[in-house]
Amino acid sequence: MLQQTLSVPEKDYKLFLEVAKRFRWKVKTPLKNNMDAPIFDKKTLAMLDERSKVSNNLCLTAEESLRLLNEL
């Protein structure tokens, strides 16, 4: 079974649900707003806050990261 996440325009949502019903697809309840997004605990937020203070010149670029991964 393949599980896929889709973004459906609000104006087409009812049509999408009809199609899903006819094909017997399982559809999870959509996220209504950012309040439904995952919420991090205080420990994770503190870690992210601390890491955000690191100067960008100490971080690797995407290209450097990929190069290092390829060397492994």
mmCIF file as Biopython writes it, N, C-alpha, C and O atoms, coordinates in Angstrom:
data_model
#
loop_
_atom_site.group_PDB
_atom_site.id
_atom_site.type_symbol
_atom_site.label_atom_id
_atom_site.label_alt_id
_atom_site.label_comp_id
_atom_site.label_asym_id
_atom_site.label_entity_id
_atom_site.label_seq_id
_atom_site.pdbx_PDB_ins_code
_atom_site.Cartn_x
_atom_site.Cartn_y
_atom_site.Cartn_z
_atom_site.occupancy
_atom_site.B_iso_or_equiv
_atom_site.auth_seq_id
_atom_site.auth_asym_id
_atom_site.pdbx_PDB_model_num
ATOM 1   N N  . MET A ? 1  ? 0.846   -1.171 0.000  1.0 0.0 1  A 1 
ATOM 2   C CA . MET A ? 1  ? 0.000   0.000  0.000  1.0 0.0 1  A 1 
ATOM 3   C C  . MET A ? 1  ? 0.890   1.231  0.000  1.0 0.0 1  A 1 
ATOM 4   O O  . MET A ? 1  ? 1.881   1.295  0.728  1.0 0.0 1  A 1 
ATOM 5   N N  . LEU A ? 2  ? 0.532   2.198  -0.814 1.0 0.0 2  A 1 
ATOM 6   C CA . LEU A ? 2  ? 1.248   3.460  -0.903 1.0 0.0 2  A 1 
ATOM 7   C C  . LEU A ? 2  ? 0.473   4.515  -0.134 1.0 0.0 2  A 1 
ATOM 8   O O  . LEU A ? 2  ? -0.741  4.643  -0.291 1.0 0.0 2  A 1 
ATOM 9   N N  . GLN A ? 3  ? 1.173   5.262  0.691  1.0 0.0 3  A 1 
ATOM 10  C CA . GLN A ? 3  ? 0.534   6.331  1.444  1.0 0.0 3  A 1 
ATOM 11  C C  . GLN A ? 3  ? 1.043   7.650  0.889  1.0 0.0 3  A 1 
ATOM 12  O O  . GLN A ? 3  ? 2.252   7.842  0.757  1.0 0.0 3  A 1 
ATOM 13  N N  . GLN A ? 4  ? 0.138   8.556  0.565  1.0 0.0 4  A 1 
ATOM 14  C CA . GLN A ? 4  ? 0.500   9.799  -0.100 1.0 0.0 4  A 1 
ATOM 15  C C  . GLN A ? 4  ? -0.177  10.971 0.591  1.0 0.0 4  A 1 
ATOM 16  O O  . GLN A ? 4  ? -1.331  10.871 1.007  1.0 0.0 4  A 1 
ATOM 17  N N  . THR A ? 5  ? 0.541   12.084 0.713  1.0 0.0 5  A 1 
ATOM 18  C CA . THR A ? 5  ? -0.023  13.320 1.254  1.0 0.0 5  A 1 
ATOM 19  C C  . THR A ? 5  ? -0.314  14.249 0.096  1.0 0.0 5  A 1 
ATOM 20  O O  . THR A ? 5  ? 0.538   14.461 -0.767 1.0 0.0 5  A 1 
ATOM 21  N N  . LEU A ? 6  ? -1.519  14.807 0.073  1.0 0.0 6  A 1 
ATOM 22  C CA . LEU A ? 6  ? -1.930  15.688 -1.010 1.0 0.0 6  A 1 
ATOM 23  C C  . LEU A ? 6  ? -2.374  17.033 -0.465 1.0 0.0 6  A 1 
ATOM 24  O O  . LEU A ? 6  ? -2.896  17.130 0.646  1.0 0.0 6  A 1 
ATOM 25  N N  . SER A ? 7  ? -2.160  18.060 -1.257 1.0 0.0 7  A 1 
ATOM 26  C CA . SER A ? 7  ? -2.722  19.371 -0.977 1.0 0.0 7  A 1 
ATOM 27  C C  . SER A ? 7  ? -3.820  19.608 -1.997 1.0 0.0 7  A 1 
ATOM 28  O O  . SER A ? 7  ? -3.562  19.679 -3.199 1.0 0.0 7  A 1 
ATOM 29  N N  . VAL A ? 8  ? -5.040  19.730 -1.512 1.0 0.0 8  A 1 
ATOM 30  C CA . VAL A ? 8  ? -6.189  19.913 -2.397 1.0 0.0 8  A 1 
ATOM 31  C C  . VAL A ? 8  ? -6.737  21.315 -2.157 1.0 0.0 8  A 1 
ATOM 32  O O  . VAL A ? 8  ? -6.996  21.688 -1.012 1.0 0.0 8  A 1 
ATOM 33  N N  . PRO A ? 9  ? -6.918  22.100 -3.227 1.0 0.0 9  A 1 
ATOM 34  C CA . PRO A ? 9  ? -7.502  23.427 -3.048 1.0 0.0 9  A 1 
ATOM 35  C C  . PRO A ? 9  ? -8.862  23.317 -2.354 1.0 0.0 9  A 1 
ATOM 36  O O  . PRO A ? 9  ? -9.634  22.396 -2.620 1.0 0.0 9  A 1 
ATOM 37  N N  . GLU A ? 10 ? -9.135  24.249 -1.483 1.0 0.0 10 A 1 
ATOM 38  C CA . GLU A ? 10 ? -10.365 24.194 -0.699 1.0 0.0 10 A 1 
ATOM 39  C C  . GLU A ? 10 ? -11.607 24.111 -1.576 1.0 0.0 10 A 1 
ATOM 40  O O  . GLU A ? 10 ? -12.572 23.425 -1.239 1.0 0.0 10 A 1 
ATOM 41  N N  . LYS A ? 11 ? -11.575 24.821 -2.714 1.0 0.0 11 A 1 
ATOM 42  C CA . LYS A ? 11 ? -12.738 24.826 -3.606 1.0 0.0 11 A 1 
ATOM 43  C C  . LYS A ? 11 ? -12.978 23.453 -4.242 1.0 0.0 11 A 1 
ATOM 44  O O  . LYS A ? 11 ? -14.099 23.165 -4.662 1.0 0.0 11 A 1 
ATOM 45  N N  . ASP A ? 12 ? -11.958 22.607 -4.322 1.0 0.0 12 A 1 
ATOM 46  C CA . ASP A ? 12 ? -12.083 21.287 -4.943 1.0 0.0 12 A 1 
ATOM 47  C C  . ASP A ? 12 ? -12.179 20.156 -3.925 1.0 0.0 12 A 1 
ATOM 48  O O  . ASP A ? 12 ? -12.226 18.986 -4.305 1.0 0.0 12 A 1 
ATOM 49  N N  . TYR A ? 13 ? -12.210 20.489 -2.656 1.0 0.0 13 A 1 
ATOM 50  C CA . TYR A ? 13 ? -12.137 19.462 -1.618 1.0 0.0 13 A 1 
ATOM 51  C C  . TYR A ? 13 ? -13.341 18.519 -1.653 1.0 0.0 13 A 1 
ATOM 52  O O  . TYR A ? 13 ? -13.176 17.306 -1.519 1.0 0.0 13 A 1 
ATOM 53  N N  . LYS A ? 14 ? -14.537 19.054 -1.830 1.0 0.0 14 A 1 
ATOM 54  C CA . LYS A ? 14 ? -15.730 18.192 -1.862 1.0 0.0 14 A 1 
ATOM 55  C C  . LYS A ? 14 ? -15.665 17.223 -3.038 1.0 0.0 14 A 1 
ATOM 56  O O  . LYS A ? 14 ? -16.004 16.048 -2.900 1.0 0.0 14 A 1 
ATOM 57  N N  . LEU A ? 15 ? -15.232 17.714 -4.184 1.0 0.0 15 A 1 
ATOM 58  C CA . LEU A ? 15 ? -15.080 16.850 -5.355 1.0 0.0 15 A 1 
ATOM 59  C C  . LEU A ? 15 ? -14.050 15.758 -5.083 1.0 0.0 15 A 1 
ATOM 60  O O  . LEU A ? 15 ? -14.261 14.597 -5.433 1.0 0.0 15 A 1 
ATOM 61  N N  . PHE A ? 16 ? -12.932 16.135 -4.454 1.0 0.0 16 A 1 
ATOM 62  C CA . PHE A ? 16 ? -11.901 15.155 -4.122 1.0 0.0 16 A 1 
ATOM 63  C C  . PHE A ? 16 ? -12.461 14.067 -3.202 1.0 0.0 16 A 1 
ATOM 64  O O  . PHE A ? 16 ? -12.170 12.886 -3.391 1.0 0.0 16 A 1 
ATOM 65  N N  . LEU A ? 17 ? -13.256 14.457 -2.216 1.0 0.0 17 A 1 
ATOM 66  C CA . LEU A ? 17 ? -13.836 13.474 -1.299 1.0 0.0 17 A 1 
ATOM 67  C C  . LEU A ? 17 ? -14.785 12.524 -2.028 1.0 0.0 17 A 1 
ATOM 68  O O  . LEU A ? 17 ? -14.836 11.335 -1.714 1.0 0.0 17 A 1 
ATOM 69  N N  . GLU A ? 18 ? -15.532 13.043 -2.994 1.0 0.0 18 A 1 
ATOM 70  C CA . GLU A ? 18 ? -16.417 12.184 -3.798 1.0 0.0 18 A 1 
ATOM 71  C C  . GLU A ? 18 ? -15.606 11.168 -4.600 1.0 0.0 18 A 1 
ATOM 72  O O  . GLU A ? 18 ? -15.947 9.986  -4.639 1.0 0.0 18 A 1 
ATOM 73  N N  . VAL A ? 19 ? -14.551 11.627 -5.228 1.0 0.0 19 A 1 
ATOM 74  C CA . VAL A ? 19 ? -13.686 10.718 -5.998 1.0 0.0 19 A 1 
ATOM 75  C C  . VAL A ? 19 ? -13.078 9.672  -5.067 1.0 0.0 19 A 1 
ATOM 76  O O  . VAL A ? 19 ? -13.052 8.485  -5.394 1.0 0.0 19 A 1 
ATOM 77  N N  . ALA A ? 20 ? -12.596 10.107 -3.922 1.0 0.0 20 A 1 
ATOM 78  C CA . ALA A ? 20 ? -11.990 9.180  -2.957 1.0 0.0 20 A 1 
ATOM 79  C C  . ALA A ? 20 ? -13.010 8.145  -2.493 1.0 0.0 20 A 1 
ATOM 80  O O  . ALA A ? 20 ? -12.676 6.972  -2.329 1.0 0.0 20 A 1 
ATOM 81  N N  . LYS A ? 21 ? -14.237 8.571  -2.286 1.0 0.0 21 A 1 
ATOM 82  C CA . LYS A ? 21 ? -15.289 7.655  -1.845 1.0 0.0 21 A 1 
ATOM 83  C C  . LYS A ? 21 ? -15.568 6.608  -2.919 1.0 0.0 21 A 1 
ATOM 84  O O  . LYS A ? 21 ? -15.706 5.424  -2.609 1.0 0.0 21 A 1 
ATOM 85  N N  . ARG A ? 22 ? -15.653 7.037  -4.183 1.0 0.0 22 A 1 
ATOM 86  C CA . ARG A ? 22 ? -15.947 6.109  -5.275 1.0 0.0 22 A 1 
ATOM 87  C C  . ARG A ? 22 ? -14.827 5.095  -5.493 1.0 0.0 22 A 1 
ATOM 88  O O  . ARG A ? 22 ? -15.082 3.950  -5.867 1.0 0.0 22 A 1 
ATOM 89  N N  . PHE A ? 23 ? -13.576 5.523  -5.256 1.0 0.0 23 A 1 
ATOM 90  C CA . PHE A ? 23 ? -12.442 4.606  -5.401 1.0 0.0 23 A 1 
ATOM 91  C C  . PHE A ? 23 ? -12.124 3.861  -4.109 1.0 0.0 23 A 1 
ATOM 92  O O  . PHE A ? 23 ? -11.187 3.065  -4.051 1.0 0.0 23 A 1 
ATOM 93  N N  . ARG A ? 24 ? -12.916 4.129  -3.079 1.0 0.0 24 A 1 
ATOM 94  C CA . ARG A ? 24 ? -12.736 3.500  -1.754 1.0 0.0 24 A 1 
ATOM 95  C C  . ARG A ? 24 ? -11.361 3.788  -1.157 1.0 0.0 24 A 1 
ATOM 96  O O  . ARG A ? 24 ? -10.732 2.919  -0.552 1.0 0.0 24 A 1 
ATOM 97  N N  . TRP A ? 25 ? -10.909 5.030  -1.342 1.0 0.0 25 A 1 
ATOM 98  C CA . TRP A ? 25 ? -9.651  5.461  -0.740 1.0 0.0 25 A 1 
ATOM 99  C C  . TRP A ? 25 ? -9.910  5.840  0.706  1.0 0.0 25 A 1 
ATOM 100 O O  . TRP A ? 25 ? -10.989 6.324  1.045  1.0 0.0 25 A 1 
ATOM 101 N N  . LYS A ? 26 ? -8.926  5.621  1.549  1.0 0.0 26 A 1 
ATOM 102 C CA . LYS A ? 26 ? -9.011  6.066  2.938  1.0 0.0 26 A 1 
ATOM 103 C C  . LYS A ? 26 ? -8.451  7.477  3.000  1.0 0.0 26 A 1 
ATOM 104 O O  . LYS A ? 26 ? -7.328  7.720  2.559  1.0 0.0 26 A 1 
ATOM 105 N N  . VAL A ? 27 ? -9.218  8.399  3.540  1.0 0.0 27 A 1 
ATOM 106 C CA . VAL A ? 27 ? -8.809  9.795  3.622  1.0 0.0 27 A 1 
ATOM 107 C C  . VAL A ? 27 ? -8.790  10.207 5.085  1.0 0.0 27 A 1 
ATOM 108 O O  . VAL A ? 27 ? -9.797  10.099 5.785  1.0 0.0 27 A 1 
ATOM 109 N N  . LYS A ? 28 ? -7.630  10.682 5.542  1.0 0.0 28 A 1 
ATOM 110 C CA . LYS A ? 28 ? -7.531  11.183 6.913  1.0 0.0 28 A 1 
ATOM 111 C C  . LYS A ? 28 ? -8.067  12.595 6.972  1.0 0.0 28 A 1 
ATOM 112 O O  . LYS A ? 28 ? -8.115  13.294 5.959  1.0 0.0 28 A 1 
ATOM 113 N N  . THR A ? 29 ? -8.469  13.012 8.149  1.0 0.0 29 A 1 
ATOM 114 C CA . THR A ? 29 ? -8.974  14.367 8.341  1.0 0.0 29 A 1 
ATOM 115 C C  . THR A ? 29 ? -7.876  15.368 8.022  1.0 0.0 29 A 1 
ATOM 116 O O  . THR A ? 29 ? -6.751  15.212 8.496  1.0 0.0 29 A 1 
ATOM 117 N N  . PRO A ? 30 ? -8.173  16.386 7.233  1.0 0.0 30 A 1 
ATOM 118 C CA . PRO A ? 30 ? -7.146  17.368 6.873  1.0 0.0 30 A 1 
ATOM 119 C C  . PRO A ? 30 ? -6.771  18.262 8.046  1.0 0.0 30 A 1 
ATOM 120 O O  . PRO A ? 30 ? -7.538  18.423 8.996  1.0 0.0 30 A 1 
ATOM 121 N N  . LEU A ? 31 ? -5.577  18.842 7.962  1.0 0.0 31 A 1 
ATOM 122 C CA . LEU A ? 31 ? -5.170  19.832 8.944  1.0 0.0 31 A 1 
ATOM 123 C C  . LEU A ? 31 ? -5.923  21.119 8.653  1.0 0.0 31 A 1 
ATOM 124 O O  . LEU A ? 31 ? -5.895  21.613 7.526  1.0 0.0 31 A 1 
ATOM 125 N N  . LYS A ? 32 ? -6.585  21.656 9.642  1.0 0.0 32 A 1 
ATOM 126 C CA . LYS A ? 32 ? -7.388  22.860 9.446  1.0 0.0 32 A 1 
ATOM 127 C C  . LYS A ? 32 ? -6.530  24.119 9.478  1.0 0.0 32 A 1 
ATOM 128 O O  . LYS A ? 32 ? -6.738  25.040 8.689  1.0 0.0 32 A 1 
ATOM 129 N N  . ASN A ? 33 ? -5.566  24.152 10.395 1.0 0.0 33 A 1 
ATOM 130 C CA . ASN A ? 33 ? -4.704  25.330 10.516 1.0 0.0 33 A 1 
ATOM 131 C C  . ASN A ? 33 ? -3.430  24.918 11.238 1.0 0.0 33 A 1 
ATOM 132 O O  . ASN A ? 33 ? -3.238  23.743 11.550 1.0 0.0 33 A 1 
ATOM 133 N N  . ASN A ? 34 ? -2.581  25.866 11.498 1.0 0.0 34 A 1 
ATOM 134 C CA . ASN A ? 34 ? -1.299  25.571 12.155 1.0 0.0 34 A 1 
ATOM 135 C C  . ASN A ? 34 ? -1.474  25.035 13.572 1.0 0.0 34 A 1 
ATOM 136 O O  . ASN A ? 34 ? -0.553  24.428 14.119 1.0 0.0 34 A 1 
ATOM 137 N N  . MET A ? 35 ? -2.628  25.248 14.165 1.0 0.0 35 A 1 
ATOM 138 C CA . MET A ? 35 ? -2.849  24.750 15.522 1.0 0.0 35 A 1 
ATOM 139 C C  . MET A ? 35 ? -2.894  23.222 15.548 1.0 0.0 35 A 1 
ATOM 140 O O  . MET A ? 35 ? -2.681  22.616 16.598 1.0 0.0 35 A 1 
ATOM 141 N N  . ASP A ? 36 ? -3.168  22.595 14.402 1.0 0.0 36 A 1 
ATOM 142 C CA . ASP A ? 36 ? -3.198  21.144 14.322 1.0 0.0 36 A 1 
ATOM 143 C C  . ASP A ? 36 ? -1.833  20.545 14.038 1.0 0.0 36 A 1 
ATOM 144 O O  . ASP A ? 36 ? -1.671  19.325 14.062 1.0 0.0 36 A 1 
ATOM 145 N N  . ALA A ? 37 ? -0.856  21.388 13.770 1.0 0.0 37 A 1 
ATOM 146 C CA . ALA A ? 37 ? 0.494   20.918 13.477 1.0 0.0 37 A 1 
ATOM 147 C C  . ALA A ? 37 ? 1.123   20.333 14.751 1.0 0.0 37 A 1 
ATOM 148 O O  . ALA A ? 37 ? 0.674   20.624 15.859 1.0 0.0 37 A 1 
ATOM 149 N N  . PRO A ? 38 ? 2.154   19.516 14.586 1.0 0.0 38 A 1 
ATOM 150 C CA . PRO A ? 38 ? 2.813   18.934 15.764 1.0 0.0 38 A 1 
ATOM 151 C C  . PRO A ? 38 ? 3.304   20.011 16.730 1.0 0.0 38 A 1 
ATOM 152 O O  . PRO A ? 38 ? 3.743   21.086 16.321 1.0 0.0 38 A 1 
ATOM 153 N N  . ILE A ? 39 ? 3.219   19.696 18.005 1.0 0.0 39 A 1 
ATOM 154 C CA . ILE A ? 39 ? 3.670   20.624 19.043 1.0 0.0 39 A 1 
ATOM 155 C C  . ILE A ? 39 ? 4.892   20.011 19.710 1.0 0.0 39 A 1 
ATOM 156 O O  . ILE A ? 39 ? 4.867   18.856 20.137 1.0 0.0 39 A 1 
ATOM 157 N N  . PHE A ? 40 ? 5.966   20.798 19.797 1.0 0.0 40 A 1 
ATOM 158 C CA . PHE A ? 40 ? 7.201   20.318 20.414 1.0 0.0 40 A 1 
ATOM 159 C C  . PHE A ? 40 ? 7.155   20.526 21.920 1.0 0.0 40 A 1 
ATOM 160 O O  . PHE A ? 40 ? 6.569   21.490 22.413 1.0 0.0 40 A 1 
ATOM 161 N N  . ASP A ? 41 ? 7.785   19.601 22.644 1.0 0.0 41 A 1 
ATOM 162 C CA . ASP A ? 41 ? 7.859   19.763 24.088 1.0 0.0 41 A 1 
ATOM 163 C C  . ASP A ? 41 ? 8.929   20.804 24.439 1.0 0.0 41 A 1 
ATOM 164 O O  . ASP A ? 41 ? 9.688   21.241 23.574 1.0 0.0 41 A 1 
ATOM 165 N N  . LYS A ? 42 ? 8.980   21.191 25.708 1.0 0.0 42 A 1 
ATOM 166 C CA . LYS A ? 42 ? 9.891   22.264 26.139 1.0 0.0 42 A 1 
ATOM 167 C C  . LYS A ? 42 ? 11.355  21.903 25.915 1.0 0.0 42 A 1 
ATOM 168 O O  . LYS A ? 42 ? 12.164  22.768 25.578 1.0 0.0 42 A 1 
ATOM 169 N N  . LYS A ? 43 ? 11.696  20.638 26.099 1.0 0.0 43 A 1 
ATOM 170 C CA . LYS A ? 43 ? 13.084  20.211 25.920 1.0 0.0 43 A 1 
ATOM 171 C C  . LYS A ? 43 ? 13.507  20.384 24.453 1.0 0.0 43 A 1 
ATOM 172 O O  . LYS A ? 43 ? 14.595  20.886 24.172 1.0 0.0 43 A 1 
ATOM 173 N N  . THR A ? 44 ? 12.649  19.969 23.533 1.0 0.0 44 A 1 
ATOM 174 C CA . THR A ? 44 ? 12.961  20.093 22.107 1.0 0.0 44 A 1 
ATOM 175 C C  . THR A ? 44 ? 13.029  21.557 21.692 1.0 0.0 44 A 1 
ATOM 176 O O  . THR A ? 44 ? 13.917  21.946 20.934 1.0 0.0 44 A 1 
ATOM 177 N N  . LEU A ? 45 ? 12.098  22.371 22.182 1.0 0.0 45 A 1 
ATOM 178 C CA . LEU A ? 45 ? 12.120  23.802 21.869 1.0 0.0 45 A 1 
ATOM 179 C C  . LEU A ? 45 ? 13.394  24.467 22.376 1.0 0.0 45 A 1 
ATOM 180 O O  . LEU A ? 45 ? 13.967  25.317 21.694 1.0 0.0 45 A 1 
ATOM 181 N N  . ALA A ? 46 ? 13.836  24.083 23.567 1.0 0.0 46 A 1 
ATOM 182 C CA . ALA A ? 46 ? 15.066  24.645 24.121 1.0 0.0 46 A 1 
ATOM 183 C C  . ALA A ? 46 ? 16.270  24.256 23.267 1.0 0.0 46 A 1 
ATOM 184 O O  . ALA A ? 46 ? 17.156  25.076 23.027 1.0 0.0 46 A 1 
ATOM 185 N N  . MET A ? 47 ? 16.301  23.009 22.812 1.0 0.0 47 A 1 
ATOM 186 C CA . MET A ? 47 ? 17.396  22.547 21.963 1.0 0.0 47 A 1 
ATOM 187 C C  . MET A ? 47 ? 17.394  23.302 20.629 1.0 0.0 47 A 1 
ATOM 188 O O  . MET A ? 47 ? 18.447  23.735 20.160 1.0 0.0 47 A 1 
ATOM 189 N N  . LEU A ? 48 ? 16.224  23.459 20.026 1.0 0.0 48 A 1 
ATOM 190 C CA . LEU A ? 48 ? 16.139  24.190 18.759 1.0 0.0 48 A 1 
ATOM 191 C C  . LEU A ? 48 ? 16.530  25.648 18.935 1.0 0.0 48 A 1 
ATOM 192 O O  . LEU A ? 48 ? 17.199  26.224 18.077 1.0 0.0 48 A 1 
ATOM 193 N N  . ASP A ? 49 ? 16.117  26.242 20.037 1.0 0.0 49 A 1 
ATOM 194 C CA . ASP A ? 49 ? 16.478  27.628 20.316 1.0 0.0 49 A 1 
ATOM 195 C C  . ASP A ? 49 ? 17.988  27.772 20.460 1.0 0.0 49 A 1 
ATOM 196 O O  . ASP A ? 49 ? 18.574  28.720 19.937 1.0 0.0 49 A 1 
ATOM 197 N N  . GLU A ? 50 ? 18.622  26.840 21.165 1.0 0.0 50 A 1 
ATOM 198 C CA . GLU A ? 50 ? 20.075  26.880 21.355 1.0 0.0 50 A 1 
ATOM 199 C C  . GLU A ? 50 ? 20.802  26.712 20.021 1.0 0.0 50 A 1 
ATOM 200 O O  . GLU A ? 50 ? 21.779  27.411 19.755 1.0 0.0 50 A 1 
ATOM 201 N N  . ARG A ? 51 ? 20.331  25.795 19.191 1.0 0.0 51 A 1 
ATOM 202 C CA . ARG A ? 51 ? 20.976  25.553 17.900 1.0 0.0 51 A 1 
ATOM 203 C C  . ARG A ? 51 ? 20.784  26.721 16.945 1.0 0.0 51 A 1 
ATOM 204 O O  . ARG A ? 51 ? 21.619  26.946 16.070 1.0 0.0 51 A 1 
ATOM 205 N N  . SER A ? 52 ? 19.703  27.462 17.099 1.0 0.0 52 A 1 
ATOM 206 C CA . SER A ? 52 ? 19.470  28.596 16.199 1.0 0.0 52 A 1 
ATOM 207 C C  . SER A ? 52 ? 20.445  29.735 16.465 1.0 0.0 52 A 1 
ATOM 208 O O  . SER A ? 52 ? 20.576  30.644 15.645 1.0 0.0 52 A 1 
ATOM 209 N N  . LYS A ? 53 ? 21.126  29.694 17.599 1.0 0.0 53 A 1 
ATOM 210 C CA . LYS A ? 53 ? 22.084  30.742 17.943 1.0 0.0 53 A 1 
ATOM 211 C C  . LYS A ? 53 ? 23.462  30.509 17.320 1.0 0.0 53 A 1 
ATOM 212 O O  . LYS A ? 53 ? 24.329  31.381 17.383 1.0 0.0 53 A 1 
ATOM 213 N N  . VAL A ? 54 ? 23.661  29.338 16.720 1.0 0.0 54 A 1 
ATOM 214 C CA . VAL A ? 54 ? 24.951  29.017 16.103 1.0 0.0 54 A 1 
ATOM 215 C C  . VAL A ? 54 ? 25.135  29.889 14.864 1.0 0.0 54 A 1 
ATOM 216 O O  . VAL A ? 54 ? 24.225  30.033 14.047 1.0 0.0 54 A 1 
ATOM 217 N N  . SER A ? 55 ? 26.313  30.457 14.743 1.0 0.0 55 A 1 
ATOM 218 C CA . SER A ? 55 ? 26.616  31.306 13.600 1.0 0.0 55 A 1 
ATOM 219 C C  . SER A ? 55 ? 26.581  30.493 12.303 1.0 0.0 55 A 1 
ATOM 220 O O  . SER A ? 55 ? 27.030  29.347 12.276 1.0 0.0 55 A 1 
ATOM 221 N N  . ASN A ? 56 ? 26.052  31.080 11.236 1.0 0.0 56 A 1 
ATOM 222 C CA . ASN A ? 56 ? 25.950  30.373 9.961  1.0 0.0 56 A 1 
ATOM 223 C C  . ASN A ? 56 ? 27.303  29.982 9.391  1.0 0.0 56 A 1 
ATOM 224 O O  . ASN A ? 56 ? 27.399  28.994 8.662  1.0 0.0 56 A 1 
ATOM 225 N N  . ASN A ? 57 ? 28.352  30.736 9.706  1.0 0.0 57 A 1 
ATOM 226 C CA . ASN A ? 57 ? 29.664  30.387 9.159  1.0 0.0 57 A 1 
ATOM 227 C C  . ASN A ? 57 ? 30.226  29.110 9.790  1.0 0.0 57 A 1 
ATOM 228 O O  . ASN A ? 57 ? 31.210  28.562 9.292  1.0 0.0 57 A 1 
ATOM 229 N N  . LEU A ? 58 ? 29.615  28.628 10.881 1.0 0.0 58 A 1 
ATOM 230 C CA . LEU A ? 58 ? 30.034  27.367 11.489 1.0 0.0 58 A 1 
ATOM 231 C C  . LEU A ? 58 ? 29.256  26.175 10.927 1.0 0.0 58 A 1 
ATOM 232 O O  . LEU A ? 58 ? 29.565  25.026 11.243 1.0 0.0 58 A 1 
ATOM 233 N N  . CYS A ? 59 ? 28.260  26.444 10.105 1.0 0.0 59 A 1 
ATOM 234 C CA . CYS A ? 59 ? 27.407  25.394 9.543  1.0 0.0 59 A 1 
ATOM 235 C C  . CYS A ? 59 ? 27.898  24.996 8.153  1.0 0.0 59 A 1 
ATOM 236 O O  . CYS A ? 59 ? 28.553  25.776 7.462  1.0 0.0 59 A 1 
ATOM 237 N N  . LEU A ? 60 ? 27.571  23.777 7.764  1.0 0.0 60 A 1 
ATOM 238 C CA . LEU A ? 60 ? 27.908  23.292 6.430  1.0 0.0 60 A 1 
ATOM 239 C C  . LEU A ? 60 ? 26.832  23.716 5.445  1.0 0.0 60 A 1 
ATOM 240 O O  . LEU A ? 60 ? 25.660  23.841 5.801  1.0 0.0 60 A 1 
ATOM 241 N N  . THR A ? 61 ? 27.242  23.936 4.205  1.0 0.0 61 A 1 
ATOM 242 C CA . THR A ? 61 ? 26.266  24.194 3.157  1.0 0.0 61 A 1 
ATOM 243 C C  . THR A ? 61 ? 25.649  22.853 2.754  1.0 0.0 61 A 1 
ATOM 244 O O  . THR A ? 61 ? 26.154  21.795 3.127  1.0 0.0 61 A 1 
ATOM 245 N N  . ALA A ? 62 ? 24.564  22.904 1.997  1.0 0.0 62 A 1 
ATOM 246 C CA . ALA A ? 62 ? 23.919  21.677 1.528  1.0 0.0 62 A 1 
ATOM 247 C C  . ALA A ? 62 ? 24.885  20.872 0.671  1.0 0.0 62 A 1 
ATOM 248 O O  . ALA A ? 62 ? 24.946  19.647 0.781  1.0 0.0 62 A 1 
ATOM 249 N N  . GLU A ? 63 ? 25.636  21.557 -0.179 1.0 0.0 63 A 1 
ATOM 250 C CA . GLU A ? 63 ? 26.581  20.870 -1.051 1.0 0.0 63 A 1 
ATOM 251 C C  . GLU A ? 63 ? 27.680  20.177 -0.239 1.0 0.0 63 A 1 
ATOM 252 O O  . GLU A ? 63 ? 28.062  19.047 -0.545 1.0 0.0 63 A 1 
ATOM 253 N N  . GLU A ? 64 ? 28.188  20.859 0.799  1.0 0.0 64 A 1 
ATOM 254 C CA . GLU A ? 64 ? 29.228  20.253 1.639  1.0 0.0 64 A 1 
ATOM 255 C C  . GLU A ? 64 ? 28.674  19.034 2.373  1.0 0.0 64 A 1 
ATOM 256 O O  . GLU A ? 64 ? 29.360  18.018 2.490  1.0 0.0 64 A 1 
ATOM 257 N N  . SER A ? 65 ? 27.458  19.127 2.860  1.0 0.0 65 A 1 
ATOM 258 C CA . SER A ? 65 ? 26.850  18.010 3.564  1.0 0.0 65 A 1 
ATOM 259 C C  . SER A ? 65 ? 26.717  16.799 2.657  1.0 0.0 65 A 1 
ATOM 260 O O  . SER A ? 65 ? 27.049  15.680 3.048  1.0 0.0 65 A 1 
ATOM 261 N N  . LEU A ? 66 ? 26.224  17.032 1.430  1.0 0.0 66 A 1 
ATOM 262 C CA . LEU A ? 66 ? 26.071  15.929 0.482  1.0 0.0 66 A 1 
ATOM 263 C C  . LEU A ? 66 ? 27.413  15.328 0.100  1.0 0.0 66 A 1 
ATOM 264 O O  . LEU A ? 66 ? 27.533  14.110 -0.030 1.0 0.0 66 A 1 
ATOM 265 N N  . ARG A ? 67 ? 28.428  16.173 -0.082 1.0 0.0 67 A 1 
ATOM 266 C CA . ARG A ? 67 ? 29.750  15.668 -0.424 1.0 0.0 67 A 1 
ATOM 267 C C  . ARG A ? 67 ? 30.287  14.782 0.681  1.0 0.0 67 A 1 
ATOM 268 O O  . ARG A ? 67 ? 30.828  13.710 0.408  1.0 0.0 67 A 1 
ATOM 269 N N  . LEU A ? 68 ? 30.143  15.217 1.937  1.0 0.0 68 A 1 
ATOM 270 C CA . LEU A ? 68 ? 30.614  14.425 3.062  1.0 0.0 68 A 1 
ATOM 271 C C  . LEU A ? 68 ? 29.848  13.111 3.179  1.0 0.0 68 A 1 
ATOM 272 O O  . LEU A ? 68 ? 30.440  12.077 3.487  1.0 0.0 68 A 1 
ATOM 273 N N  . LEU A ? 69 ? 28.544  13.141 2.937  1.0 0.0 69 A 1 
ATOM 274 C CA . LEU A ? 69 ? 27.766  11.907 2.976  1.0 0.0 69 A 1 
ATOM 275 C C  . LEU A ? 69 ? 28.205  10.935 1.897  1.0 0.0 69 A 1 
ATOM 276 O O  . LEU A ? 69 ? 28.267  9.727  2.128  1.0 0.0 69 A 1 
ATOM 277 N N  . ASN A ? 70 ? 28.509  11.461 0.719  1.0 0.0 70 A 1 
ATOM 278 C CA . ASN A ? 70 ? 28.942  10.602 -0.382 1.0 0.0 70 A 1 
ATOM 279 C C  . ASN A ? 70 ? 30.300  9.977  -0.104 1.0 0.0 70 A 1 
ATOM 280 O O  . ASN A ? 70 ? 30.613  8.908  -0.628 1.0 0.0 70 A 1 
ATOM 281 N N  . GLU A ? 71 ? 31.106  10.638 0.718  1.0 0.0 71 A 1 
ATOM 282 C CA . GLU A ? 71 ? 32.437  10.108 1.040  1.0 0.0 71 A 1 
ATOM 283 C C  . GLU A ? 71 ? 32.378  8.973  2.067  1.0 0.0 71 A 1 
ATOM 284 O O  . GLU A ? 71 ? 33.348  8.233  2.232  1.0 0.0 71 A 1 
ATOM 285 N N  . LEU A ? 72 ? 31.275  8.839  2.737  1.0 0.0 72 A 1 
ATOM 286 C CA . LEU A ? 72 ? 31.160  7.775  3.754  1.0 0.0 72 A 1 
ATOM 287 C C  . LEU A ? 72 ? 31.144  6.391  3.158  1.0 0.0 72 A 1 
ATOM 288 O O  . LEU A ? 72 ? 31.052  5.405  3.889  1.0 0.0 72 A 1 
#
